[in-house]
C-alpha cells in the first residue's frame, strides 16, 4: 500500500526553509545574469556563435574542476563550500556590472563566465549533496519537489525581472548589480545552517577514492540510464540558448519578451513541481521518466514551428513541466541510492552530465543555428530528444522496471539516519512535524 505523504513535511524543517530561501535568491540572481549576458552579447555581436560560446566558456572549468570539487564536498562541510562559492558569484556579478558600465570588451564577458563556471562546479557539488543532511530519507521526494518548486519560482521571476530591468534601463548594468545583491542574500540565508562534516571526511584518501564517483555511477545502471537520458535529451533540446534570436528576429518581442520566454519553462516546472508534492509515489517512475522526456521533445518541436508569441510561451511552459518531472525523478534516484560518504563525488559527476547537456547543448544549438538557421536547430533538437528515449529504453531496460522511489535505499542507511538525528532541529519528530 502506498504511504500517505504530508505535502508540507519537508518545509516544517527550518533548515530546509533556509536552504529554500538561499536557493531562491541564488537562482534568481543566476537567471538574471543569464538573461543579461545573452541579450548583451547578441546586441553587441548579432551572432548565434556568440551565444553558443557562452556554454563552452562555462563548461570548460566545470570539466576541469569536477574531480577536486566532488572530493572537497566529501571532505569538508558542504554549507561552507557553498557559501565560499557564492562569494565568487558575487565577485563575478560585480565584475560584469563593471564591464557593462564601462563598455568593456566581449572577451572580458567570456572570462567572467568562465569564473562563474568554476564557482558553479564547487557550489553544485556541495549544495546538491547538502539536502540529504537536513532531511530524513523518507522525506527526499517531498523535499526535492519543494526545492524544485523554489528553483522554478526563481527561474520564473529571474528572467522576467532581468528582462524588465534591461527594457527599462536600456542595458545590462543594473541587472548585473541586482544579481549581485541577491547572491549576497543567499550567503546570509546559508550562515545559520549547521556545519556538518561528511562521513569519513578526515579519512586519508587513496588515488582510487578520488574517482569513486565514476565507479559508483558505472555500477548503478538505473542512475546511469537516468542521467544519460537527461544529458542527451537536454543537449539536443536546449532551445533556450536561441531565445534571444527568437525574441529579436522571429517573434519581434524585444528584451521584455525574452524575459517572459526565459521564464515560461520555469513556470511550467514550478506548477508541475507543486503538483508533484500532492501526488502519491509512482509505481513505475522509470516509465514516467521516459514518457516525460518524449513530451519534452514534442513540446520543443512545437515551439520551433510556432510563430505566435502566446503559443510559443505555451510550448515553452510544457517543456518546463515535463522537465520538472524528469529532474525530480533523477535527483531522487541519486539521493536515495548514493551513500552519504560518496554524495559529493557522485553529485560532481552528475553535474558534469547536467552541465555538459546544458552548456555544450548551448554551443551545439548555437552551431546548428549558424549552419541551418534557428528554426531548424530547434525542431531538429526536439526530434533528437525523442530519439534518445528509444536508445536509452533499449540499452537500459532496468530503468523501466524500477519500483517506487521511496523504496530505494543507500548502502549505509543506518549511519545516515544516526547522523540526521544529531543535527535535527529541536521539536521535530521523525516526520519533521
N, C-alpha and C positions, 0 to 999 in steps of 0.2 A: 504494500500500500504506500502510495506517495506521501511524504511528510508534508504537513501544513507549514507554509513559510510565512513568517511575520515580515511583511514588506518593509518595515522600518527598523528591523532588528539591528542592522549594522549602524544606522545613524544614531542609535541610542548610545553608542560608544563615543565619548568626547574626543578620543584620539582620531577616530575616523572623520568626525566633523571637522577637526582642524586640518587634517590631510585634504579633505574635500575643498575647504576654503583655499588652501595653498594651491591645490591643483587648478581650481577655477581661475585664480589670478595669474598663475604661471602660464596656463594655456591661453588665456585671453591675451596676455602680452605677446606670446609667441605668434598667435594668429594675426595680431595687428602688424607685427614685423613682417610676416609672410605676405600680407596684402600690400604693405607699403613697398617692400622690395620688388615684388612683381610689377606693380604699377610704375615705380620709378625707373626700373630697368627697361621696360618696354617703351616708356615715354622717351627715354634718352637714346635708345638704340633702334627701336622699331624692328626688333629681330626676335624670332622664335628661338633662335640659338641661345640668346642671352638668358632666356627663361630656363631652357634646358640645362645650361651650365650651372645654375643655382643648385640643382640636385647634385651634380658632381662635386661642387665646392663643399657641400655639407657632408656628402657621403664619404669622401676620401679620409678625413680624420676619424670617422666612425670605424672604418675598416682597420685603420692603423692602431686604434686605441681599444678595440673590443676586448682583447685578452687582458691587458692590465686593468681596465675598468671593471670587468667582471670579478677578477681576483681581489681587487681592492674592496668591492662591495661585500665580499665574503670574509674579509679580514677585519674591517673597521665598521663602526656604527653607520648604518645607511642613511640615517637622518642627517648626520654631519656631512657626509659626502654630498647629499642632495643640496644642502644649504651652500656649500662651497661652490658647487657647480652653478647654482643660481646667481651667485655673486658675479661669476664670469658672464652670465647672461645680461646682468645689469650693465657691466662694463661694455659689452658688445652693443647693447641698445643705445647707450650714450654715445658710443663711437659712431654708430650710424646716424645719430642725431647731428653730430658734428660734420660728418661727410655730406649730409644733405644740406645743412645750413650754409656751409662754405663751398658747395658745389664741387666736392672732391671727385677724383677720377673713379670711373666704374670699377677699375681693378681693386680699389680700396673696399668697395662694397663686397666683392667676392672674398677678399681677405677676412673681413669681419664675419661673413657667412661661414668660412672655414673655422673660425674661432668658436662660433655657435655650435658647429658640428662636433668639435672636440668636447665642449662642455656637455653637450647632449649625450655623448657616449657614456660619461660618468653619471649624469643625472638619471638617465633612463635605467641603467643597471641598478642604481641604488633605490630610486623611487618605486619602480615596479616590483621590487622584492621586499619593500617595506611593509606593505599592507598585510601580508601573512603574519607579521609580528604583532599586529594590532587587533586581529580578529581571530576567532576560533575557526578551524577548518570548515565546520558546518555552515558558517556564515559567508564563505567565499563567493558563492554565486550571487547572493543578495548584495554583498559589499561591492562586488565587481559591477553589478548592474547600476548601483548608485554612483560609483566612481565614474562609470561610463556616462551616466546622465550628467554629472558635473562637468566632465570633459566636454561633452557635446554642447551643453549650455554655454560654456566658454567659447567653443568653436563656432557657435551661432552668433553670439554677441561680439566676439572679437573681430571677425571680418567685417560685419556690418558697421561696427563702431569705427574701425580703421578706415573703411571706405568713406564714411561720413566725414571724418576728420580731414581726409585728403580733399574731398569735394569742397569743404568749407574753407580750407586754408590754401588750396592750390598746390601744395607739395607735401612731402612725406615727413618733414622735420618734426612737427608736433606729434605725429603718430608714433614715431620712434621714442619720443620723450615720455609719452603716456605709457608705452610698453615698459619702459624702464621703471616707472613708478609702480606699476602692477607687479613687476617681478620683485621689487623690494617688499611689497606686501606678502608675497609668497614666503620670503625669508622670515618675516615677523611671525607668520602663522605657524611655521615649522619649528620654531625655537622651543615651544612648550612640550613637544613630543618627547617621549622617553628615549634615552640613549641606550640602545640595545646592541650589545656586541654579538655578532653572528656566532653560531655554534662552532667551536674549534677555530675561532678567529685568530688566536695567537699561536696555533699549531704550526710548526715548521713545514713548509711546502716542498714537495718534490717537483721535478720538472713535469711529470705526468699530471700532477694536480692542477697545473696551470691550464691544461686543456681538457679538464674533466667535464666541462660543459658540453664540448663537442661529443665526447664519448657517451654521455648520458642521453643526449638527443638522438644519436645514431642508434642507440639500443632501445629507443622508445618510438616504435613505428607509428603509433596513433598521433603523438605530438609532432613527429617529423612530417607526417602527412598534412596535419592542420596548418603548420607554418609554411610548408611548401605551397599549399593551395592559396594561402593568403598572399605569399610573396609574389607569385606569378600572376594571380588574378589582379592584384593592385598594380603590378608593374605594367601590364597591358592596358588596364582600365584607368590609369591615373590622368584622367581628363582635366583635373583641377589646375594643372600647370598651364593649360592653354586658355583658361578663363579670361585672362587679360585680352587675348586676341578676340575671343567671342564678345567681350564687353565693348571693345572699341570698334572692331571691324565687321562683325557679323550681326550682332543684336543691337549695336549702337546705343548702349545704355550708360556709358561713362563709368567713372570710378564708384559712384554710389551703387550702380547696378552690379559692378564687380563685387562689391562687398556683400550684396544680397545673394549673388550666386555662390560666393565662397561660403556663405552662411547656410545655404539651403541643405547641403548634405548633412551638416551638423544638426540642423533642425530635425531632419528625419531620424538621425541617430539618437537624438535626445528623446524624441517621442517614443521610439521603439525601446530604448533602454528603460524608460519609465513603465512601459507596458510589461517588460520582462520582470520587473520587480513584483508583479502581481501574478505571474504565471507559475504553475506547478512545474517541477523538473521534467524536462523532455525525456521520453523513454528511449529515443534513439537520436541523441544530439549530433552524431556524426552525419546522419542523413539530413538533418536540419541544416547543418553547415554546408553540405553540398548544394542543396536547393537554394540557399540564400546567396551563394556565390553566383549561381546561374541567374538569379534575379538581379544581382548587381550588374552583371554583364549586359543583360537585356535592357535595363534602365539606362546604362551608358550608351548603348546603341540608339535608344530613343532620344537622348539628349543630342547626340551627334546629328540626327535628322531634323531636329526641331529648329524652327525659325521664329517661334513665338517666345517672348520673354517669360510669360506665365507658364507655358508648357515646359520650357527649359528648367525653370525653378522646380516644377513638379517632378521631372525626371531626376534632377539632382537630389531632391528630397528623398526619392526612392532609393537612390544609390546609398545614401547615408543610412536609411532604415535597414537595408539588407546588410550593410557593412557592420552595423552595430551588433546584430545577432552573431555574425562571424567573429567579431572581436571578443565578445563576452565568452563564447564557447572556447575559443583558442586560449585566452588568458586563464580561464578557469581550469582547463586541462593542464596548463603549465603549472599553476599554483598547487593543484591537487596532487600531482604525481611527482613533483620535484622535492627532494629532501631540503630542509632549510639551509643546510650547510653548503648546498650547491646552487641556491636560488640566484645569487648574484651572477655567477658564471653562466648559468642557463639563461637568465634574463638578458645578459650581454649578447649571447649568441642569437637569441630570439630577436633582439633589436637589430642585429645585422640583417637578418631576414627582412624585418619590417622596414628598416632604414633603406636597405637595398631596393626593396619594392617601391618605396615612396620616392627616394632621391634618384636612383637610377631610372625609375619609371618617369620621373620628370625629364631627365636627359633623353630617354628613349622617345617620349612623346614630342619633345621639342625637336628632335632629329627627324622623326617621321613627318611632323607638321611642316618642317622646312622642305622636305623632299616631295611630299604628296599633298600638302595642304592640311589645315587643322581639322577639317570635317572628316576627311578620310582617316586621319590619325585617330580620332575619337571613335568612329564606327568600327574600324579595324581592331582597336584596343578592346572594345566591348565584346566583339566576337572572339577575340583571343582569350578573354576571361572565361567565356563559356566552354571553350575547347579545353582549358586547363582542368576543369571539373572532371571531364571524361577521362583524362590521363591519370589524375590522382585517384579517382574511383577504381581505375583498372589496376594500378600498381600497388595501392594500399587498401585492399578490401576490408582490413580490420577497422578502418575508420567508420565504415557503415554499421559495424556490429557493436560498437561500444554502448554501454548502458548509461543510466542517469549519471550526471557529473558528480553529484554529491556522494556517490558510492566509490569514486576513485580515491585512493589513499597513497600517501608517500611512504617510503620505506621506514622512516623514523617518526611515525606519528606520535608515539608516547613522549619522546623527548620534546617535540614541538609543543604538545599540549602543556607540559610542565613549564616550558619557557613562557608561554602565553599567560599562565596563572601568575607568574612573578610580576608581570607588568600590567595586569588587568586593572583598570581604574576602580577605585573603591565604590562599592554599591552596585556593581554589575554582576549579575549572575551568569550561569553558563550560557544563557541565550542572549546575553547582552542587555537584558531588560532591567 
